[in-house]
């Protein structure tokens, strides 16, 4: 959904676990409460969007006026390479700027898929992977701690590709933040 007005109107995807869907709704509500424009299950509005990458939840801010004005000034030059002019024009058309993207993993996944998620988020201002369980939850349920595997995959990715703004948190971490901010 583009520019979600009412988080309660988001439809659950076929095969999506109830708890995963609830986290998606909660992230939408958190974004709205914090003043962001929210998209759900969309490609990001930026150059990377052309790659057809989709994220579960996206938070946007308005394009800063100074940035828009700088683009206008740069576009007023007559010596721009045509391809570069098209790039600047596409940026000038954007009314909002992606601030945070979330990937929600409610079940186990392969390490290769984990690194793909990390890679897709690594070029963004903030990329957050939200997973169902970590070591503590896994011990209680007798299942593998997916959060800890994601953390290791992120550290390996950073060792190979350098720093980025991706973090891994659990469903419980998101619920705790929502509770602290009075979002239900």
N, C-alpha and C positions, 0 to 999 in steps of 0.2 A: 504494500500500500504506500502510495506517495503522499507525503505531508499528512500524516494521520491526525485527524481532529479528535477522535474518540477511540482510545485504546481498547475499550470494551467491544468495539465492532470488528476487531481483527479476527479473521477466521483461522481456525486450527487447520494446519496442513494435513493431508492424508498421511497416516502413519506416524504422525508426530505424537510423542508421549505427552501425557497430560502435564507432567511436571515441567517439561521443556517448554510447552506452550505457556504455562503460567509465568515462567521466567521471562519469556518474550514480552508478555503483557506488562510485567513488572518493569522491565527495562524501558518500555515505551512510556509508562507512567512516570518513571524517574526522569527521563529525558524531558517530558512535557513540564514536570514540576520545576526542573532546573532551567527552563526557558529555551530549550532547543526545539527546532523543528525536527520531527521524527519521521523516518521512513522504515517500513518493515518489509523484509524479503525483496529488496530492490538492489539494482546495480548502483554503485556510488556515482554521484554526479561529479566527475572529474575525469581527467585523461584515462585513468585506469578503468573507468566505466566502459570504455570501448572494448575491453577484454572480456566483457560479459561475466565478470565476477559478481556474485550476489552475496550480500551479507544479511544476517538475520535481523539486526537492528542497526540503524544509522542515526546519528545525531548531527544536525547541521546548525551553523550560526550564519547570520547575515554577512554578506561580503562587506568588509570594511570600506568606508567611503574613500579613504586615502588610497587604497589599493585600486579601486575602480577608477579613480582620477588618474593615477599613475599609468594605468593601462590606456586611458584616453590620450594622455600626453604621448606615450610611446607610439600609439597608433596614428598620431597626427604626422609623424615623420614620413617622408616620401621615399626614403631609401631602404625600406624594409624588404627583405627577401619575401616573396609571395607566400611560401610555406610558413615562415615565421609570423607573417601578418595573420594568416588563418588561425594559427595557434593563439595569438593575442586576442583575436576577435572571439574565438570560442570562450576564452577566459572572461572576456568583458561581458558576454551574454549571461554568464552565471550569476544568479542573484544570491546564492548561498554557497557556503564553503563547508565541506565535510570536516567535522571535528573529531568524532568518535565512531568507530565501527565495532560491532559485537558479533562474534561467532559463538553459537550455543551448541555444545555437544552433550547430549543427554545420555548417550550410550558409548560403548567402547568403539574405538576406531584404530586404524593402523597407524604406525609411526609415520609412514609416507603421507597419509592424509593429514596427520597432525602438522607435519612440516609444510604441506601445501597451505593449510589454514594460516600458519605463521607467516609464510611468504606473502600471501594475499593481504595480510594486515600490515606488513612491515613497512610499507611506504606511506602509511597514513599518520596523521598527527598523534592519534591514540588508537591502538588496536587492542581489543580485550577479548580473550577467549574465556568463556564461562562454561565450566564443566560440572557434572553432577557430583562427583565425589573425589575426595582425596584420601590420604592414608588412614585418617581417623574413621571416615565413613566406611571405607573398604573393610577395615577390621571388624566393624560392627555388622556389616552385611556379608562378609566372607567373599568379597569380589575384589578384582584388581583396582588399585588406586589410579584411575585415569588422570587425575589432576597432576599427580607426581610424574607420570610419564610425559605429559604435556610440558611440564616444567623442564624436564631433562631435554626434550626435543627443542625447546626454546633456547636453552643454553648451548646446545650443539649448533643450532642455526646461527646464533650470535657469534660463536667461535669461527664459523665459516664466512659469514656475511657482514659482520660488524654490528654495532649497536642499532637498536630500533626502539620504538615505543610500544612494543607488544608486552602484555602481561597476561598471566593465567590466574583466574580466580574461580572459586566454587559457587554453586547455587546458593549455599548458605552465606557466603560473603556478600552477594548481591542482596539477599533478603535482609541481612543485618544493616547494610547501607540504607535500604528502603525504609526499614523500621526507624533508624536514626533520623531520617529526613521526613518521617510522617507520611510515607507513601504506602498504600495497601493495594 
